[in-house]
Amino acid sequence: MDTKSYNRELPTLQDVAREARVSTATVSRTLNFPNQVTEATRLRVMETVRALNYTPNFSARALAARRTNTYGAVIPTMENAIFARGLEAFQKVLVANGATMLVASSSYDPQIEEDQIRNMIARGADGIVLIGNDRKPEIYRFLEERQVPVIIAWTGSSLAGRSCVGFDNVAAARQLALKAISLGHRRIAFISAHTVSNDRARDRVAGARAALRDAGLDADAMPLVETKYSIQCGQDAFATIMAADPKPTLVMCGNDVLAVGAIKAAQEMGLDVPGDVSITGFDDIELATIVSPALTTVHVPHRQMGRLAAEMLLAEVRDKSEPRQINLETHVVERQSLAAPRDQG
């Protein structure tokens, strides 16, 4: 081993600036806010960074600034694409502003979510995005005591003084159910994610029931199966629902993954979708267009939510801006899995 090379001092910010023929401020700006420098300067600085094998001392910077420029997101699951678009948009905004994203999954377990939140804050996250409102008050107090801004996403309402960006889950599910009722559906069942500690799932069920009441139907009689989030669980739940008598003409699903499982189960049972039974989803992820028949579903503005969540979080941390609540629009996407029932009774 070359002992002299091994013991060589690490390159500094000043070394990069000298080799790239720019100021140290320009090097810092390139590393932290690349969109604020010209492309030619950015390329020259980054080429020098790679040539010198320079690594910024983020620990020293964080100590001096009392910020790590790191932002966390705790999502319920990484197994499927439901949150992927939002996280991608979230990260793009952070990267453009010289920030770093930490992401963790709770597997829909409140205790795991609490542990992940505490771990992120212990590691210096300046702000955090959480999905939905449902969690212990102690968690919110923990964040408030440490003055860590939090953005609640995927729901359009939150407690006063807390930022959120999302949409009205009740209204979205109600709109879809009303569309189905207008086609003649009266026997409607619902497959949902577990509603305990999941306000989005509860609200979607509530939206379907609200539509039934609007139509003068018995909302409390709507068959409901709660299950975990997977295609197989959607299959199993559909089989349970279709074992009842009378059978529903429409099975609404709280997300597209469950709906794809329901379609697969229907086809294995020899049922035509939507001839024998209609099936709808919620989210409008790519899976909804690949399955056959393609899913009628609710389009959720995932990317817009992710982008706005990052912008709001950066504004609250860096500019001390006031909390905001943003309610985005959803809409029904009509495809082939929903049609008028053969049996109008």
Secondary structure, DSSP 8 states (H G I E B T S, - for coil): --HHHHT-----HHHHHHHHTS-HHHHHHHHH-GGGS-HHHHHHHHHHHHHHT----HHHHHHHHT---EEEEEES-SSSGGGHHHHHHHHHHHHHTT-EEEEEE-TT-HHHHHHHHHHHHHTT-SEEEEESS-S-HHHHHHHHHTT--EEEESSS---TTSEEEEE-HHHHHHHHHHHHHHTT---EEEEEE--TT-HHHHHHHHHHHHHHHHTT--GGGS-EEEE-SSHHHHHHHHHHHHTSSS--SEEEESSHHHHHHHHHHHHHTT--TTTT-EEE-SB--THHHHSSS--BEEE--HHHHHHHHHHHHHHHHHS-----EEEE--EEE--SS----S---
